[in-house]
Amino acid sequence: MFGLFKKTSELEKLQKQYEKLMADWHKLSTTNRAESDKKYAEAQKVLERIEAIQN
């Protein structure tokens, strides 16, 4: 109940976005290699932002 109004931090948002991109990358890796590579590159950019925030 107390978590209802808790705002998510930028780090949490980026982590969720990274997880979604990696899941999409995994799905596409068996069907569409070009799209899979795009998702992976996008996920790496998000990971770099996560690492920058953590340091």
KOLSE-38273 format. One line per 8 residues: number of its first residue (from 1); their letters; for each residue x, y, z of N, C-alpha, C. Coordinates in Angstrom, 1 decimal, m for minus. Example, Ala and Ser with C-alpha at 12.3 -4.5 7.8 and 13.67 -1.06 7.14 Angstrom:
residues 2
1) AS) 13.2/m5.7/7.8/12.3/m4.5/7.8/13.2/m3.3/7.8; 12.8/m2.2/7.1/13.7/m1.1/7.1/12.9/0.0/7.9
//
This chain:
residues 55
1) MFGLFKKT) 0.8/m1.2/0.0/0.0/0.0/0.0/0.9/1.3/0.0; 2.0/1.2/0.7/2.8/2.4/0.8/3.6/2.6/m0.5; 3.7/1.6/m1.3/4.5/1.7/m2.6/3.6/2.3/m3.7; 2.4/2.6/m3.5/1.5/3.1/m4.5/2.0/4.4/m5.1; 2.6/5.3/m4.3/3.0/6.6/m4.8/4.5/6.7/m5.0; 5.2/5.7/m4.8/6.6/5.7/m5.0/7.0/5.9/m6.5; 7.8/6.8/m6.7/8.2/7.1/m8.1/9.4/6.2/m8.4; 9.5/5.7/m9.6/10.6/4.9/m10.0/11.8/5.8/m10.4
9) SELEKLQK) 12.9/5.4/m10.0/14.1/6.2/m10.3/14.5/6.0/m11.8; 15.4/6.9/m12.3/15.8/6.8/m13.7/16.5/5.4/m13.9; 17.3/5.0/m12.9/18.0/3.8/m12.9/17.1/2.6/m13.1; 16.0/2.6/m12.3/15.0/1.5/m12.4/14.3/1.5/m13.8; 14.0/2.6/m14.3/13.4/2.7/m15.6/14.4/2.2/m16.7; 15.6/2.5/m16.6/16.6/2.1/m17.6/16.8/0.5/m17.5; 16.8/0.0/m16.3/16.9/m1.4/m16.1/15.8/m2.2/m16.7; 14.6/m1.7/m16.5/13.4/m2.3/m17.1/13.5/m2.2/m18.7
17) QYEKLMAD) 13.9/m1.1/m19.2/14.0/m0.9/m20.6/15.1/m1.9/m21.2; 16.2/m2.0/m20.4/17.3/m2.9/m20.8/16.8/m4.4/m20.9; 16.0/m4.8/m19.9/15.5/m6.1/m19.8/14.5/m6.4/m21.0; 13.7/m5.4/m21.3/12.8/m5.6/m22.4/13.5/m5.7/m23.7; 14.5/m4.9/m23.9/15.3/m4.9/m25.2/16.0/m6.2/m25.3; 16.6/m6.8/m24.2/17.3/m8.0/m24.3/16.3/m9.2/m24.6; 15.1/m9.1/m24.0/14.1/m10.1/m24.3/13.7/m10.1/m25.8; 13.5/m8.9/m26.3/13.2/m8.7/m27.8/14.3/m9.2/m28.6
25) WHKLSTTN) 15.5/m8.9/m28.2/16.7/m9.3/m28.9/16.7/m10.9/m29.0; 16.5/m11.5/m27.9/16.5/m13.0/m27.9/15.4/m13.6/m28.8; 14.2/m13.0/m28.8/13.2/m13.5/m29.6/13.6/m13.4/m31.1; 14.1/m12.2/m31.5/14.4/m11.9/m32.9/15.7/m12.7/m33.3; 16.5/m13.1/m32.4/17.7/m13.8/m32.8/17.5/m15.0/m33.7; 16.4/m15.6/m33.5/16.1/m16.9/m34.3/15.4/m16.6/m35.6; 14.8/m15.4/m35.8/14.0/m15.1/m37.0/14.6/m14.0/m37.9; 15.0/m13.0/m37.3/15.4/m11.8/m38.1/16.7/m11.2/m37.5
33) RAESDKKY) 17.8/m11.6/m38.1/19.1/m11.3/m37.6/19.4/m9.8/m37.6; 19.0/m9.1/m38.6/19.2/m7.6/m38.7/18.5/m6.9/m37.6; 17.2/m7.2/m37.4/16.5/m6.5/m36.3/17.1/m6.9/m35.0; 17.5/m8.1/m34.9/18.1/m8.6/m33.6/19.4/m7.8/m33.3; 20.2/m7.5/m34.3/21.4/m6.7/m34.1/21.1/m5.3/m33.7; 20.0/m4.7/m34.2/19.6/m3.4/m33.9/19.1/m3.3/m32.4; 18.4/m4.3/m32.0/17.9/m4.4/m30.6/19.1/m4.5/m29.6; 20.1/m5.3/m30.0/21.2/m5.5/m29.2/22.0/m4.3/m29.0
41) AEAQKVLE) 22.2/m3.5/m30.1/22.9/m2.3/m30.1/22.2/m1.2/m29.2; 20.9/m1.2/m29.3/20.1/m0.3/m28.5/20.2/m0.7/m27.0; 20.2/m2.0/m26.7/20.4/m2.4/m25.4/21.7/m2.1/m24.8; 22.8/m2.1/m25.6/24.1/m1.8/m25.2/24.2/m0.3/m24.8; 23.5/0.6/m25.6/23.5/2.0/m25.3/22.8/2.2/m23.9; 21.7/1.5/m23.7/21.0/1.7/m22.4/21.9/1.2/m21.3; 22.6/0.1/m21.5/23.6/m0.5/m20.5/24.7/0.5/m20.2; 25.2/1.2/m21.2/26.2/2.2/m20.9/25.7/3.4/m20.1
49) RIEAIQN) 24.4/3.8/m20.3/23.8/4.8/m19.5/23.6/4.3/m18.0; 23.2/3.0/m17.9/23.1/2.5/m16.5/24.4/2.5/m15.8; 25.5/2.1/m16.5/26.8/2.1/m15.9/27.3/3.5/m15.5; 27.0/4.5/m16.3/27.3/5.8/m16.1/26.6/6.4/m14.8; 25.4/6.0/m14.7/24.6/6.4/m13.5/25.2/5.8/m12.2; 25.5/4.5/m12.3/26.0/3.8/m11.1/27.4/4.3/m10.7; 28.2/4.8/m11.6/29.5/5.3/m11.2/29.4/6.8/m11.0
//
